Amino acid sequence: MRMLMAVSMVAFMIGSEVDAATCPSPQRVSSGASTLAIAELYTSEGCDSCPPADKWFSTLSVQKDGVIPLAFHVDYWDYIGWKDRFANAAFSERQRESVRRQGGRTSYTPQIMVNGQDQRFWSDASRFGSSLKNIAARTPRANLTLEFSASTSGLDAGLTATLPQIADRADAAVFFAVTESNLSSRVTAGENRGATLKHDHVVRAIFGPLSGEAKDRAEGKLVVKRPITIEQNWKRGDLSLVAFVQNLRTGEIYQALSAPMCAS
């Protein structure tokens, strides 16, 4: 585990199964009766402790584990000789913000967070599985409906989140993330020199926090619409769109869902 100073076992339930090959447009998916967890991996191709975590993270899936995996590649390892092409300064800042929210001072890689909380025991399959089961057993604090359709530059996406509890509304915000799997890099410098690293669930872009209109929020809804650009070097057949509602003060994920994008 590399240290740096700060610079659910539940089936995936959606409205209908989405087949990326047939690609209906628009697509519409809804969250289920259980809370779906978000697992965030903070990693870097420049960190020689990260490949085992990357390999394990690739095995996670909504269908098998009841968790949506998001792999954030941070940029603060780039200085040691290898620039991670998936890294983004915004991802490093998201990690630092999450650490500060928990009262910590140190960011490290690889770091796993589940629903906004540090999970240093992630390599213990039993404990990690139990944490997902505990999350799945909770009544969702938001109900989500995600709709998206193809546009000339990528997608037009919209999320409607209903928050039944008045106390949950003030600090809640919507996030969209685009992830890509089946990626690899041949590393020619730095700590992993000579290795071919394979990655899945890599966050290509994240959008948020998005708050919606004040009138809707007062009525217990977050309604957010935004265009999402798909870059030319992203493989559409390996992309997924993730949406979740998070408490910005505590980091807790109220509810989440994921759907594959169109292959063409």
N, C-alpha and C positions, 0 to 999 in steps of 0.2 A: 504494500500500500504506500503510495508516494504522497508525501505531505508538502504542501506549498502554503505559504501565508496568503491571505486573501488578496491578491496582486501582489384471484379470488376464486376460490375454486367454484365458479358459477358459469354456466353456459352463456355465450354471447347472445343477447336477445335484441333483435332489431325488428322493424316493421315487416321486412321481407328480406330474404337472402339476396345479396347483390353479387352478381357474376360479372367480373371485369371483362369477360370475353363478349358477353351480350350487350353490356353497357346501356341499360335503359336511361333515357334522359327526359326529364330530370330524375335524379335519384332522391329517395326519401327514406331515412332510417330514424328509428326512435329508440330511446333507451328503455331498459327493462325494469323489472320490479326489484332487482338487487343493485347494490352499488358496485360499479365497475372501477377497479383500481387503475391508477396510472403509475408506472414504474419509470423513473428517470435515471439513466446512466450518464454520468459525466466522465468522459474518456478522451484519449488523445493517441494518435499514431506515434507521437514522440515519447510516449511513456512505456517503458518496458514491463511495467506491472499490469498494463491494461489488456493485452491480448487474451489472457484467460477469462477476464470479465466479459470482454466482447464476445468470446465464443459461447459462454454461458448465456449471455443476453440474447443471442441469436436463437436459442431454443425456446424462448418465451413466446406465447401467442394468446390471443383472446380466447380462441376456441379451447385450447388445452389447459390454460392456467387461469383464465378469468382476469387477465391483466393486459392493459395496453402498454407496450414497451416504447419508450422514446429515448433514443441514444443521442445525447448532445455532445458534440466534439468541441472541446474548449481550445482556445488559442494560446494559452499562457505557456505551453510547452514548445511552441514553434521556434523559440530563440535558441534551442540547443542543437539545431542543425537540420531538422526536418520539419517542413511546413505542412501541416495536416490540411489537405484540400477540402475537408468537410468542416473545418473549424470556423467558428464565428465568434467575434467579440461579444455579441449579444447573448450567446449561450454561456460564456464565462460570467457575464454579469448576472444572468438568471441564477446560476449556481451561487455566486456570492450573496445575492439577495436572499436566497433560501437559507444559506448558512446563517446570515445575520438574523433572519426571522426566528431561528431556533436558539439564538443567543450565543452562537459560535463565532470564531474569528478566523478559522482556517478552512480553506478549500483544498481538496485533494482529489487525486485520481488513482484508481477508479472509485467513484462514489456512486452509491445507489440510494435514491430516495423513492419512497412509496407514499403516494398521496401527501407529498410535502415534508415527509419525515425521514431523517437519515436511517439507513438500514445497514449497519456495519456487519450484521450476521447473515447477509444475503447468500453467502456460500453454504450455509446450513440449510439444506433443502426442506427439512421438516419445519424449522422455525419460519423460513420464508413462506412456505405454503400455508402455515397457520395464520400468518399476518394477512394473507390474501383472503382466507376464509373469514376472518374476523371482519374485514372490510365488506365482503359480500353479504354478511349477515345483517348489515346496517340498512335501515330504511333510507332510500335515496333522499337527499335533501334538495334535489332538483330533478325535474323531468325534462328530457331534451328531445327535440325533433330537429334533425339536420336535413337540409335540402341543398342539392347542388346540381349544376348543369354545365355542360361544356360551353366555353366562350372562345373568342378568337385568340385570346392570350393565355387561356387556362381554364379557370372555373369561375362561376358566379356562385357563391356559397351564402347560405343563410342559416342561422340557428335561432330557435325559439326555446328558451329555458323558463320553466315555471318553478318558482320557489315558494312552496306552501308556507314556510315559517317566516314571519315578518322579521325576526331577528337576523335571518340569514341574508337579507337583501342589501344592506348598506355596504358591505365589503365584498360583494360578489362581482366577478368579472368573467367574461367569456374569452377563451383562447382557441385559435385554430392552429393546427400544426400539419405540415406535409412531411411524410416520412417516405424513405426509399430503402428497399432491400436489395440483396444480391449485388453488393458492391465489393470491390477489392482494390488494394493498392500494393504495389511493389515498392517497399521502402528502401531507399539507397543511401540514407544517412541517418545520424542520430542513434538513439539507444536501440532501435529495432532494425538497424541496418541489415539488409540481406533477407528480411522476412517478407512474405506475402501475407497481408492482413485482410481478413474478410469481415464484412460488416453487414448487419441487417438493422431495420428499424431506425435508420439514420435520419435525424431531423434535418431536413433541407431548409425549412423556413418555419418560423413561428410568428403568429400575429396576435397581439394583445398586450396588455389587457384592454378589452373592449366592453363598454358599459351600457350601450343602448340608450334609449330615450328615458328621461326622468319620469315621464308620465307612465310609461310601461312598467318601470321599476317600482313605482308607488303601488301599482296593481299586482305586483308579484311576478312580473315577467321581465326577462332580458331578451330583447329582439335585436339581433345583429345581422347585418348583411354586408358583404364585402367581396370585391373581386380578388382572386388569387392567381398570380402569375405562375405558370409552369415553365421553367427554363428549358432551353433546347437540349441541354445535356442530361436532363433527368429522364429516366426510362418510365414512360407512363404505365407500362404493364406491371411495374414494381412499386408504384406509388399508392399510398393510402392517405386519406384525409381524416384527421382526428379533431374532435371538438370536446372541450371540457369546460366546466364552470369551477372556478377556484376562489377561495376566500383569500383576498390579498393581505389580510392582517395575520391569519394563522397558517396559511399555506394549504389548508385542507381542500381536497377535491370533493365537491358535492356530488358530481356525476360526470361520466365520460362516455363517449362512443367513438367508433371507428368504422370506416367503410373503404373498400378498395376503389381506386379511380378507374377511369376507362383506359383500356389498352391502346386505343387509337384516338 
